[in-house]
Amino acid sequence: MTATAPERAGTDAPGLAEALRRAGLRDVDDSGLARALYSSDASLYRVLPRAVVRPRDVDEVLATLAVCRELGVPLTARGAGTSIAGNAVGPGVVLDTSRHLNRVLQIDPEARTATVEPGLVQSALQAAARPAGLRFGPDPSTHNRCTIGGMIGNNACGSRALGYGRTADNVVGLDVVTGGGTRLSLGPGTAPDGGVLTELHGLVAADLATIRTELGRFGRQVSGYSLEHLLPERGFDVARALVGSEGTLGLVLGATVRLVADAPFRGLVVLGYPSMADAADATPALLPHRPTAVEGLDARMVQRLRDVPAAVVPDLPRGEGWLVVELTGDSVAEIEDAARRVLADAGALDSLVVTDAGEAAAIWRIREDGAGLAARTSDGHPAHAGWEDAAVPPERLGAYLREFEALLDQHGLQCVPYGHFGDGCVHGRIDFPFGAGAEPDRGRSRYRAFVEDAARLVAGYGGSLSGEHGDGRARSELLPLMYSPAVIALFERVKAVFDPDDVLNPGVLVRPARLDDDIRMAAAPALRREDRPTLALAYRHDGGDFSAAVHRCTGVGKCRADLQSTGGVMCPSWPATREEKDTTRGRARVLQEMLAPGGPVAGWRSPEVHDALDLCLSCKGCSSDCPTGVDMASYKTEVLHQSYRRRLRPLSHYTLGWLPRWADLAARAPRLVNGILGSRLGARLAKWGAGMDQRREVPAFAVRTFRQQWAARPAPAGDGAPVALWVDSFTDHFDPDVAMAAAEVLEAAGYRVQVPGADTCCGLTWITTGQLDAARRILGHTVAELAPVVAAGIPVVGVEPSCTAVLRAEALEVVGGADAEAVAAGTRTLAEQLAATPGWEPPSLAGLQVVAQPHCHHASVLGWSADAALLRRAGAEVTRLGGCCGLAGNWGVEKGHHDVSMTIAGQQLLPAVAELPDDAVVLADGFSCRTQLDQLAGRRGLHLAELLNRGR
């Protein structure tokens, strides 16, 4: 008798990793770190695997399956791990194809097909097909990190399924190995082979009536096995039938997929309605216009984006719910004509037609970040997957949404609905009470009660429990509420044909695991600031709870995306290493495991935690780019604080971490210090003592600090409005010309500049090295000094972005209180202050080519929109780079980080600078960015103040 999934999870498999290596597998990892990283996907569920295998070729996939069959160990295939139903976690071996099996093997423009490996990212396939004027149709919101194999596993659809169909509609052929070890080459009309396919053919022939009446009733019926493709009238297409089987029947070794001609022009019609249900009511009338997408957006989700300090949110029409309708054509005029016809049938409150590609991309970005943006309710509570993508026929969507909202009210829950309204598919995250420290049984029971009622509701509308993400651990147990016993029995017989020993992804679809078992958040204890050890940061947005903070990560995996595709900062080390531990998500998973009982990660000082955090640059990119607001820089600071509190620290914490203190000493004899550091022996000794990589250069100290120069300057004349120019330690000691240029620009704008005292350090180097007791004293003193300034109505203008960001953000977490809030509100960047200056006009920079590298903290904490607007007003031709320079303060100079730092710099910054003419300008407000440019490219970056002063 075949064991069930829970029984199999406890199977003892001694020597599993050794057996896999003996079978020829080269990338096998059963470490605590790997098990923690792969313990969850983008779902609710936490299931610790025994080992992770990253196969380098097809033979290694076959060998992994053979070992698992021999030892009776479950095998779960995984791509990018963005599955939200728990389809990519398992208790045995997790097979990650994304690391090595990620190539495009062939593009055939004449046949309009592509042959690919399963770990290929969807956007990489698009890039390969684009030169031929082709594209792969299905386009999930995770397109820049999800894999083709994962899309096949879940029958992914995405926003443009209206125009291009589901993944199943675009699969031409599959190379698969069944759970029983039979390798099959499948295509349209594959004939029975005397083995597996013959058995399957017999099953279908015996149940034709059941399949015809219950399966394939509408486009988004994804739940269960898609056996309708096996009907005689559909040509017994086994390849398409395997799409959406969630890795329970076979492993995809390769795929041939259909490509379509991409439209030369795209445009959007954005329609505003009083509510989401009203938007849903209007949807059927729009479908005859043959849009490629009709997407629903909720005002609450857009507001979540507006709440992100550095976010730029496009204007939308009036309404509380919107439809985003995409039209394609051969010209802009054709799209505008089609838009007029759509508007005539829309019945909208207000509308907007968008034909500019940049504006359209900004609107699409809201939709693509939906899973993360919806992960917080309007009152800040975490919201979870679990009832995520139910679908009903589009003509019934409005009525379904109204009943769904009533059901939420009945259960005392909140949800932000959005989704593929043209297909009748609704996404949503719900505030089930799983929060860390909540009563686990109460949270699970409320979850079960709601999803059972929701399943009955969607079944009553003739809908599907899943519209594109599969059933996984979240919905497989509910399939009997949607299907008859005859269908459930048929699914079991099909599973037995393909996977007789239940090796592949047990607990999913057939003989399902309980939907309320293994819920990740329910297992996590609360860790609040008043608990011991005393937390150093406030975690204001998470109720003071570190556990709730790290569980912000839902696993949507935006941190795995190519930075050039997102235009953001998060996460610089991932594209440099392609290791899951170097994603924001991977680090969050390890911290979650640190807090979970009985896991492989034990305590703040565990090597798994420090390994995962080692290549975190503390760039703060995730704090704005992650849709759920994960702030890994703060979590790393907390970990370092707890790990070394009252203990001996690494040497670099006392040297680089105390740099402002040593800089004050160096200012007493800067020429002597520079002479020593400039000598070969002195430099080597200094770098060794500071924990620096010997390949790095030590920046020279200024002969005269800014404050020394300012003190010797004649008192400014005039009665202009006062402004406080706050000069940080880096600018004061290493680049005083920047501060002087800022002072001169402000004076030219009519201000009377004053400079706060020399002992107003932000404590950033203490913060990034986790020395938070000292940081609180240093920053607290600075806040106390600046509070009377802002209380007098005098704005504080920062020069160095990273330090300015401390006053705007970290001060609230490290120091807190009314003074910190006042200083944060009263602190501005130079561009923000100039933009708020009545009558000020920038000097002309017309025709000047500017490549801008915004400092990571500038982009993610402060926001760079004011700088961009100022440069546009000045007439400069600006190219803004995303990503990071790779230095990140002390991180990039520390031993062990040099090579990754170089790789990060080479992603965007160095190639862009190498192509610049000599008369172009590289704009870099950050001291780290300018240092990296100088040392790696031999090019001096200008601060905005210097650029404006030069133009003036």
ABEGO torsion letter per residue (X at the ends): XBBBAAAAAABBBBGAAAAAAAAGBABBBABAAAAAAAABBABABBBBBABBBBBABAAAAAAAAAAAAAAGBBBBBBBAGABAAGAABBABBBBBAAAABABBABBBAAAGBBBBBAABBAAAAAAAAAAAGBBBABBBAAAAABBAAAAAAAGBAEAAAAAAEBAAAABABBBBBBAAGBBBBBBBGBBBAGBAAAAAAAAAAAAAAAAAAABGABAABABEBBAAAABAAAGGBAAAAABGAGGAABBBABBBBBBBBBBABBBBBBBBBABAAAAAAAAAAAAAAGBABBBBBBAAAAAAAAABAABBBBBBBBEABBBBBBBBBABAAAAAAAAAAAAAAAGBABBBBBABAAAAAAAAAAAAAAAAAAABBAAGBBBBBGBAABBBBAAAAAAAAAAAAAAAAAAGBBBBBBEBAAAGBBBBBBBBBABBGBBAAAAAAAAAAAAAAAAAAAAAAGBBABAAAEAEAAAAAAAAAABBAAAAAAAAAAAAAABAAGABGBGBGBGBBBAABGBAAAABBBBBAABOBBBABAGAAAGGBAAAAAAABAGAGAAABBAAAAGBAOBAAAAAAGBAAABAAAAAAAAAAAABBGBABBEAABAAAAAAAAABAGAGAAAAABAAGBBAAAAAAAAAAAAABGBBBBAAAAAAAAAAAAAAAAAABAAAAAAAAABAAAAAAAAAAAGBBAABBBBBBBABBAAAAAAABBBBBEABBBBBBBBBAAAAAABAAAAAAAAAAAAAAGBBBBBBBAABBAGAAAAAAGBAAAAAAAAAAAAAAAAAAAAAGBBBBBABAAAAAAAAAAAAAAAEEAAAAAAAAABBBAAAAAAABBGBBBBBABGBBBBBBBBAAAAAAAEAAAAAAAAAAAGBBBBBBBEBAGAGEAAAABBGAAAAAAAAAAAAAAAAAAABBAABBBBBABAAAAAAAAAAAGBBBBBAAAAAAAAX
